[in-house]
């Protein structure tokens, strides 16, 4: 299926999107009403000025018949009306800006809240760049279209109806000429708007792909350069860029036809009014001043059609972008917490009963897994890559829900406790570090923002991070870049360890927590971990088996099953899979 076919919405979907946009606007009905009233005042003032100008012309016809007193009075009236129109236009902009940017703010807030409630599986399966594109680029485009709609659509429609009323008041036959030619402009604008909508929808989709690709390349630029993948990256970008160029050109081409097409029709209207009005003026049916009023009205009447046709095009683009944002908002949330969910009071007892899990329906990963972890035990999890070690950690934290069986903490199924209390019971250090843009102190205190400076420093010392922090330009107030880009990988991991040291929850998860640290520092960290793990249930994932010798229980996983279980000496003496793994790290034997 082509990108265009995927992106094009049905009329029902388009109507549904429009209804949801109106629903988002509803809380700001007061500003909408104010906008309509002010727009009506502005339009009325602008339409009254041609009448005054026509009257002034009639007071100046004929040699020696200029009535200067009457003309000067009209000039003053025109100035007053023009000031009222200008003030109304300013108020209109204030109201419209408040509506537009309030709605776009609400959309972004809703999108960010949605991300917090999405299951990890959604974030794992959707490029982060595409999600960012929906929250930033698509909302911006939607806001631009909405602002144009409020600014020009209201005024344009009021101008059209107001002009018709004023023209009917002056002369019905000439007005009928305008009304008869008008539908041609509407037909042309409608045809072009329908054609451009599908291309604008495709443009938003491909732009999201491009943002995702750029985000991916920037984050992985070191790897790209290390493997000499620059040419392939450029080719991939060129391919997406070419597709974006293609749909953008088509969208812009059809939308750009709208204005000249409607201008052509509007010129016909103007010419028709001028011709019929001139005939009436020659026959004495209307005055020269009235003819000037009609010509002015014909110009004002047709002008909104140009603006509205452009607005319709922008609204099509805005609706296409809004549909992508709503698609994110409509994504299925993570399984909601039970109505009777309780706050967990953990004692460190963790039990897995007949747990089964699979990421894909047709590819089982963990089946029939049973485990009973006593309070305070240190559980090491080892096994070949892809055996389910990290998946087990995800299940313990309830980042994913089990497909079968149950996981209990302190005798309570984790599906019956609040996620916040469950995750707050674990301290987690992962191989993949994450740091926010901010100071060193803010990053260490991420899980305990109210921590004192003394507590932060003590945690850093326990993690052996204090020495390198002191050497930084501003110490604990040193600002690090997004994801710690201006410090080493090992230093980032030390800060993540310090973050957990500060909180010290009752249970710990260490997933390759020292993988980026030098051997000498690792010995010290292991000693700190040993102190930290005393009396705390701990799950340790490690590939370097020398780091888990002191574990109370070592679980050996393979293909989603625990195939061996026991302490280090027992498993070595058994001479099974663990023994082969352990010996291979020291003897170079491939398992």
CORURFEN-V339620 format. One record per helix or strand of 2 or more residues. SS is the DSSP state (a for helix, b for strand). FROM is the first residue (numbers start at 1). LEN is the number of residues. Records with the same first field share a line. If there is no record, write none. Layout:
SS->FROM-LEN  FROM-LEN
This chain:
a->3-5  11-16  29-30  68-50  120-6  128-43  172-48  221-6  230-53  288-42  389-8  414-3  419-6  440-8  453-10  466-5  475-3  482-3  489-15  519-14  545-4  568-7  577-11
b->350-8  366-8  378-6  404-6  412-2  426-4  438-2  479-2  507-5  537-5  553-6  561-6
